[in-house]
Amino acid sequence: MSQYESEVEESVSSETGEEVEEPPMYKVMLLNDDYTTMEFVVEILMLVFNKPPEEAVEIMLNVHQKGIGICGVYTYEVSETKVNTVHSLAREHGFPLKCTMEEE
């Protein structure tokens, strides 16, 4: 045996002792009001939710016509951040836009 060889055999176990659960997911929704402009809602959808213009318009029309529009489904922390961001931007621009989240 050379000086670099070892007599100890090593093995690696790839077993895991417990199953990992997926985190609960939350729908983030915009609610219709009589004051927030359609253009601002589209802007929010593109900026905060990274929606392409066509999808942003489609969601905005749902908000306008049905009273509510689903912006996306995210983990709790991401959903909470997006809701807070929407409320902050709406306040900055003088709109009463409401954004909510609920467990899916």
Salt bridges, closest charged atoms under 4 A:
GLU55 OE2 - LYS51 NZ 3.39
GLU102 OE2 - LYS27 NZ 3.34
